[in-house]
Amino acid sequence: MAYLYEPPVNVTTATDMIGWINNTTSLWLFQGILGSIFVISLVVMLKNQENTASKSFAAASFVTMILSILARVLDLIPNSFMSLWIIMVGLSAIWMYVDGVK
């Protein structure tokens, strides 16, 4: 089934183009990008033998939270998705506390 979308109107800058793509994909473009950044940063941090799982999860969640706040300021993701990353940072802090990570 074909998806009917509005053609880009007055797309003159890169920000306009990203906004048009994001609206065409029903705000899933940057949610997918942020999810991918989280998974990639988590895997990269887990490869380091000095990092525990809780530290890696906390660092990946924090990086993604900062990027989600910036994306929300640019109106590229909904409030609920930004709130998800803020909650994940809180949960990772609790996990680190329970593990006794310093």
N, C-alpha and C positions, 0 to 999 in steps of 0.2 A: 504494500500500500504506500502510495506516495505521500510525503509530508509536505503540506503547503506552508510556506513561510513567506514573510514579507521580504522583498529584495532590499538590500542595504540602501538607505537614503542618507545622503550627506555624510558618508563615511570618508572623512578627510585625514584622520590621524590614526595612529596605531591603537590608541585607547578606544576610539570609536569602533574600530574593527573588532577588538576584543569584546567590547560590550555587545556588539551585534551578534557575534558568535555565541556568547554566553546566553543572550536572550533567546536565540534560536534553539539552543540545546536545553532550554528551561532551567538555566542556572547550574547545569551539571558539569560544565567545562572546568570551572575552578574548583568545584568540589572533588572532581576526579584528579585534578592536578595536586591539590593538597593531600588527598589520600595517598597518591603515589609518592609524594615527597616524604610523608610519614613512614611508609613501608620501606622506602629506600634508605632513609636515615636510620631507621631502627635496625635494619640488616647490617648496615655499615658499622654502626656502633656495637652491635653484638659480636662482630668479628674480632674486636679488640678484647684480648683475654683479661685485661684489668677491669673491664666494665661488667657489672652484674646486669641481670635482666631488668631489674627495677631502675637502675641508673640509665640504662639505654632507653627504656620506655619513657622515663621522665624527660630526658634530653630531646628525644624525637617528638614527644608531645609538646614540649615548650617551643621548639622551633616551629612546629606546625601551628601552634596557637598564635605566635607572633605574626606569621604569614597570614593566618586567617583574620586577624584584626586588621591588617593592612588591606586585605581583600574586601573586608566588610566596609571599611572607610571608603573604598572605591566603588562600593555597591555591586560587587561581583559575586557575593554569596549571601544567603539569608542569615538572619540573626540566629536561627536555630542551629545552623552548622557551626557558626563561631562559638556558640554556647557549648556545643559538644566538645570542642577542643579545650575550652576552659575547664570543663568538668573532668576531662581526661588528665589535665595537668594536676588538678586536685586529687584525683584518684592515684596518680603516680606518686604524689607527695606522701599520701597515706601508705602506699606500698613500700616506699623507701623507709618510712618511719618504722613500719612493722619489721622489715628486714634488718633494721639497725644500720643502714648505710650512712656513712659520714662523709 
